[in-house]
């Protein structure tokens, strides 16, 4: 049998690392705008005071590889020797069967690097290497002067493995789908559509033209979660083909079956379609089983897998007293990227029946990067419900609550806010927030302060504030 030679591997190395000769990355990576998450990730890569690998996680097509090449570009600009940086995509067939150690040895020998050299080693799509976490930890321990960076798509599965085997040697960084604020920035309309208003030392984001901002919000729901789609009219026009085949199907038909040994991929696909259609709605295992034809025990496993691949997020229920249920029979499921629903079932318009649920989905998706997403719940009891409750997990006390609407009716018909008002009073919260379609105002209803804010403006503010680390009061 003919085997791949060392010369062929080195030829591929030079192809994947053009900066070794040209001193720069390809122009397409330079021209692509940087994610808002670039700076904190770059700081993690440059962190040298602790001996840890940086593991960049996220779903397919959110820009992980682009951000890695933009990191290389910044490193070169800051004077890092181009031949001290190695990029290897483990998805490349050329590297099949090669250990990480062997790859590093080829690199060291080519440029006469020593064990004490200050190198930056990037392993893209590391989940394709079985037992990657054990091998990467060994490298981090063996080469403390090297900075290791890894990326992977099946984010939570990677996260689980890194915690089991990383033993303090990995720092995880989650890259979410595009936030609405990033989308507006990418299309170059931030200054035109939204502004920050100062108010007694505080401030808030408000729309300059709410109708135009809403138009872009609908575009964001349909295709705006994926950076590549934002800049490609072809992808926007054929989102079902691009997003479904290149992103969803690859995860459902390839990534998850290979990671978890799933045999019936069509069963998994059917379940995901059912969940995607019902994003933002309360469901039960029984209802999912009936509509998808999949057994409840299998559904439990598949939901874990879908969450591991960062396709969905489960949100749990509390009651009027903000207490969790010992036996949770109902829960909400959100797509981590609302654009997936449009890819599966067609784009929506501003008056589509699904706009309420998709607006709620978009708001939850802004939290994907933030560790405090686990604090988010929804409340429902016999006489009312609230869409979002931020619960302090230590004290089990709510800090704030939001009722999500894609309508201005709650401004005039306060009966629609009965549950929100009851919850605010029950917990002596300073106010409750209602998202609307266009209205922004404050109102006192039954001695309860209610603030109204357009959903698009609220979603924008969330993306900005969460990135700044404002987690407990992003209203």
Buried (B, 14 or more C-beta within 10 A) or exposed (E): EEEBEEEEBBEBBEEBBBBBEEEBBEEEBEEBBBBBBBEEBBEBBBEEEEBBBBBBBBBBBBBBBBBBBBBBBBBBEEEBBBBBBBBBBBBBEBBEEBBBEEBBEBBBEBEEBEEEBEBBBBBBBBBBBEEBBEBBBBBBEEBEEBBBBBBBBBBBBBBBBBEEBBEEBBBBBBBBBBBBBBBBBBBEBBEBBBEEEEEEEEEBBBBEEBEBBBBBBBBBBBBBBBBBBBBBEEBBEBBBEBBBEBBBEBBBBEBBBEBBEBEEBEBBBBBBBBBBBBBBBBBEBEBBBEBBEBEEEBBEBBBBBBBBBBBBBEBBBBEBEBEEEEEEEBBBBBBBBBBBBBBBEEBBEEEBEBBBBBBBBBBBBBBBBBEBBEBBBBBBBEEBBBBBBBBEEEEEEBBBBBBBBBBBEBBEEBEBBBBBBBBBEBBEBEBBBBBBBBBBEEBEBEEBBBBBBBBBBBBBBBBBBBBEEBBEEBB
